[in-house]
Amino acid sequence: MTTPHPHAEFLHALADGRGDEFECHHENWNASDWLDGVVYAGNIHDHPKNWTTRRKPRTIRIGDIDVLEPMRVAPAMGTVVWLVCIHRDSPFQFCWSGNTTEQEWLKLGICRLTKEAAEQQRKALILVSGGTP
């Protein structure tokens, strides 16, 4: 029995014309350097151990700014979550307990898994409203 290619999901998506849904990272690049997987597909196929592939993070557009998509599903109890707060200088951090208020925040699309994502959404919301972040 043969072992599937470690990047089979990406390669199948590429064959189906959905390669643009993925990005790639080479082992010798900086940790934050994720690039278009389609450009490096041949190298990824031929040298899979040197590469990591992943689905591109989903985004939404707020005004002229693309931000990472907010959380849509409740996280596990105790997960650290960041709340987008336009009235504060920085997001509010809390541990998810699943209470009614947190469920409402989730429905509003203002819960984030990272402080950076919450800050990005805060800035976009203020700018689209004509304010200064």
N, C-alpha and C positions, 0 to 999 in steps of 0.2 A: 504494500500500500504506500502510495506517495504522500508526502507532506505537502499541504497547500502552500503556495507562495505566501510569504508573510504580509504582502501588500495586496492580496487577492481582491479585497473589497474595492480598493482604489482602481486596480487594473480592470475589474469588471465594469466599474462606473465609467472609466475611460472608454472602454469598448462600446458602452451604451450611449456615449455622447454626454456623459455627466461628469467628466473629469474635472470640470471647473468647480465642483463642489468640494474639492480636496486641496490641501496644501501639503508641502513637504519640508523636511528639515534634514540637512546632512550632518553627520556626526562631528565634522570639523568646523561647523558654523557656530556663531554665538547662539545661546539658548533662545533668544527672542527672534531669530531670523527664520521665519516661516514664509516660503515662497510658493508660487503657482506650481502645483504638482504636474500639470500637463507639460510644462517646459522641460521637466527633468524625468519624464516617464521612462525613456529608454534606459537611463542610468539607474533609475529605481528598480526597473525590471532586472537588469543585468547584475547589479550590485546591491541586493536588498539589505544586507547587514549594515551598510553605511547610512541607511536612510530610515526616517520615521515619517509615516504619512498619517494624516488625520482629516476629518471633515472640517471644513472651514467653519468657524463660529458663525452662527446666524446673527444677522443684524436687522435693525429697524431704522427708519429714517425719521429724524426729528428736525424739521426745517431743512437745512442744507447739510446736516451732520448725520453720518451713519454711526449708530451706537450699537453695542452688543445687545441682543435681544434680552429683555427682562426674564426673570424666572417665570415659568408658566405652571410648574408643578411644585407642590409643597415638598421641601426637603425633609430629610430624616430629623427626628426630634434631636435637639441639641446642636444642630448645625449653626455655625456662625453665619449670620445674614446681615447685609448692609441695607439700610433704608434710605432711599433718595429723599433728601429734605431740601427744598429750595429756600427755606427760611433760615437755614443754618449754614455756617461756613464749611461744614464737613458732614458726611453721612453719619447716620446713627447706627451703631452696631448693637446687635442683640442675638441671643440664642433662640432659635426657632422652637416654640412650644406648641404651635398649632392652634392658638386661641382665636377667637372670633375676629379680633382686631388684626392679627397677622394674616388671617385668611382674606380680609378685606384689602389689606395692603397688597397681597399677592394678586388679587383680581384687578387692582388698579395698575399693576405693572411697575411698582416702585420698589420691589425687593430684588436685591442683587447678591451674588456670591462673593464679589470682591469690592473693596473700597474704591478701587480705580474705576470700575464699571459704574458704580453709584455716582462718583464725582463727574464722570463723563456725561451721564444722563442729566444730572443737575445742571451742568453748564449748558447743554443743548436746550433744555426746557427754558432756562432763563433767557438765552439768546433768541429763541424763537418768539418769545414774548416781548422782545425789544429791550430787555434789561441788560445789565452788565454783571457778569458773574464775579 
